[in-house]
Amino acid sequence: MSDGTWGIFLCAAALLCAVAFAWYYVRGVLDGDRMLARMAAVGFFVLSVAAIATLLKVLG
């Protein structure tokens, strides 16, 4: 697999996981579970940064 294809795959996986963390954040807020909401927010932020960095690497 080429580096560009691998980068696109990693970017898509990171975005998919970021969406899952966003869903867990909403569930945590609606259920009143502060720990779940905070951890999901951190996961969303980290994976969003990873997706952006991977996308910039592929495009650049």
C-alpha positions in Angstrom: 0.0 0.0 0.0 1.4 3.4 -0.9 2.0 6.1 1.6 -0.8 8.3 0.2 -3.3 5.5 0.4 -2.3 4.6 3.9 -2.6 8.2 5.0 -6.1 8.5 3.6 -7.0 5.3 5.4 -5.6 6.6 8.7 -7.4 9.9 8.2 -10.7 8.2 7.6 -10.3 6.0 10.6 -9.4 8.9 12.8 -12.5 10.8 11.6 -14.7 7.8 12.2 -13.4 7.5 15.8 -13.8 11.2 16.3 -17.4 11.0 15.4 -17.8 8.1 17.8 -16.3 10.2 20.6 -18.7 13.0 19.7 -21.6 10.6 20.1 -20.2 9.4 23.5 -19.8 13.1 24.5 -23.5 13.7 23.8 -24.5 10.5 25.7 -22.4 11.6 28.7 -24.0 15.0 28.8 -27.5 13.7 28.4 -27.0 11.0 31.1 -25.2 13.4 33.4 -22.0 11.4 33.4 -19.3 14.1 33.6 -16.4 11.7 33.4 -17.6 10.1 30.2 -18.3 13.5 28.7 -14.8 14.8 29.6 -13.0 11.8 28.3 -15.0 11.8 25.1 -14.2 15.5 24.6 -10.5 14.7 25.1 -10.7 11.8 22.7 -12.5 13.9 20.1 -9.9 16.6 20.3 -6.9 14.3 20.0 -8.4 12.3 17.1 -9.5 15.5 15.3 -5.9 16.8 15.6 -4.6 13.4 14.3 -6.9 13.5 11.4 -6.0 17.0 10.4 -2.3 16.3 10.7 -2.6 13.1 8.6 -4.6 14.9 6.0 -2.0 17.8 5.8 0.8 15.2 5.5 -1.0 13.5 2.6 -1.8 16.7 0.8 1.7 18.2 1.4 
